[in-house]
């Protein structure tokens, strides 16, 4: 089947669209949440949740991107996107196999949920790193990545996992650039046409609870009569 008539394009469009929306939702407020961690330890859990959500969504986007019918594996936009976001696969592999990671006899000294780093909101030369959970002997960690050429931190938020660093800002930028390419590409490729709509098809289901029949008191006993009595 030629890609221009392949219904899988429509399915991929659905998957991509909502994945990109989830990406924005997870990223929205992430940096501000990280900044709060310094004075509010309770902010660490939602910050880590957002970071790990980004890892999972980026993984899904990569899977969907490579499944788009008719899109050449050599397409420069696809190649660039997959290259920048490759670290998401390493991070996701680690977290998906967490059971085996923490069951190893040779204990991994890295924090279970990784190390979280963020840049100071006032002083751009300063960054912070927090280790979540217990600190065992020889605890390992990775902090924010500094670009010695540009003389700046690579990302405002960085999730360190074993060796890899999931630098949020460049990954989000790569996803947004790919979105600007792939959504119009799918819409223009599918020849039957795809009508995009903002409203949702919402179906309503309701069940009725049978009401007990009205009962009349039994004149002889003063008790309610049986519903079966006539």
N, C-alpha and C positions, 0 to 999 in steps of 0.2 A: 504494500500500500504506500502510495506517495505521501510524504509528510504533510503536504498541503491539505490532505483530506483525512489525516489520521486523528481520530477522536482523542487519542492519548495526549495530543497537544492541549486540549481543553482541560484534561485532568491535571496535566503538569502546571497549567496556568493557575488552576485553583490552589494546588499545593504551594506553588511559588508565592502567589499573592498573600495568602494567609501566613506563610512562614516569614515573609518580609515584615508583615504587620506585627507578628509576635516578636521579631527581632527588635523593632522599634520600641515596643512596650517594655521589653526586658532592659533595654538600654536607657530608656527615659528615666532619669532620676538616679541612675547608678552612681555617677560621680558624687552627687550630693549626698547619697547614702554613705558612701565610703568616707567622705569628709567628716560625717557625724560620728564615725567609729572612734575617733580620737577622744571624744568626750562622752560618748554614749555606747558602751559595749554591746547593748542590745541591737545596735544597728549592723553588727557584723553578720548575723544570720541572713537578713534580707539582702545584704550586699553580696554574700557568697551565693545565695539563691539566684540572684540576677546574673552573676557571672557564669554559673554553671548552666543556667537556662540559655545564655548566649552560646555556650559551647555546643549544646544540643541542637539549637536552632540552626547554627551555622553548618553543623554536620548534615542536617536534613536538607538544607539549601544545596549543599554540594551533591548530595544524592539525587535530588530533583534536577539539578543543572545537567548532570551527566545522563539523565534519562530522557531529556527533551528530544523527540523524534526530529531528524533532519538537521540538528545542530552539529556541525562538524567538531570533532574532538580537537581540531587544530584552530578553531576559532580563537582569535587573539583575546577577545573579551573573556571567553570561558577559561582559556589557559591562564590569564592573569588572575582571575578570580580564584581558581583552584590553587594557584601558587601561593597567594597571600594567605589563604585560609587553611592551608594544609595542617597547621598546628592544631586545629580543632580536632582532627582525627586522633592525634596522639593523646590529647586531653580526654577525649571521649572514651578511647580505648581503656585508659587508666580507670576512669570512674565506672565504666560498665563492668569491669573485672575487679571491682574493689574487694570482693570476697577473697579472691585468690591473692590480691596484693597484701591484705592484712593477715593472711594465713601463712605467709612464707616464714620459714624458720629463720632465715636471715632477715630480720626486721628492717623494713624500709624506714629510715630515720626522718623521712619527710612528713610534714603534717598531713593527716588524712584528707582534709579538704583543701590542701594547698596553702600557699601564702598569698596574702592580698596586699597590693601596694597601690598608693595613690599620691598624686602631686598636691602639694600645699596650695590652697586656693588663693593665697596672697603672695607667697614667695615661690616663683616658678623654678628656683634652683633647688628647692627642698622637696623631698618625697618621704613618705612614711611606709612602713611595712608592718603587718600584724600577722602573727602566727596563731592559727585557730587550734584549740585543743591542747593536749598534753605535750610537754617538751621532754623527750627522752634523751638519753646519752647520745651525743654526736648528732643532735637534731640538724637536719639540713633545710635549706630554704633558697629561694631565688627572689630577688627584689626587682624593683623597676629597672627597665633597661634604658641606659643613657646613650644617646647618639653623639659620639665624639666628633663627628663631622659637622652636624647641625648645631651642636652644643645645646641640646635640649633632651628632655625625656621623650622617649618614643611614644608613650601613651599616658594619658592622665590616670588610667586604671590598668593594672596588670595583675593577672592571676598566674602565680607560679605553681607548676605541677611537675614534680621530679625535675627533669631537665628543661622541658619546654616552657616558654613564657607566652601566655595568651594575652597579647597587647590589644586591648579592646578598641581603641580609636582607629588604628589603621585597618583593622578587620571590619569594623562597622563601615568605614569609608569604602572599602573594597566591595562590600555587600550592596551598598547604595549605588555604586557605579554599575555593578552588574545588573541591579534591578532596572536602572535607567536603560540598559541595553535589552535585557531578555524579555521584559513584558511587552514592549512595542514589537519586538521580533516575533514573538508567538502570535500576537494579534494580527500582524500583517501576513504571517505565513499560512495560517489556517484559512483556506479559501472559502468555506461556507460562511465564514464570519462569526465573530463572537460578540455578543451584545453584553457590555458590562453594565451592571446595575448597582446602585447603592442600597436599594431596599432589599430586605431579606424575606425569603419565603418562610413564614412562621406558621406552623400548623398547631391548632388547639385541640386538645383531647380532654374530655371530662367524663367521669363515670358517675352514675347516679347510685346513691345508697338507698336500697329499698327501705321504706319506712314501715314500722310495725302497724298492723291494722288497729283502728280505734277499738278500744275495749269498753264494754259496758259492765257495770257492777252486777254481781249475782245477787238478786233480791233476797234469796233465802239465806245466803251466808255473809253478805256484806263485803265479799271479796270480788276482785275483778273477774269477769267471766273469761273463760278460755277463748282465744281468738278463733278457735275452730267451732265454738258453740254457735248455733244458729237458733 
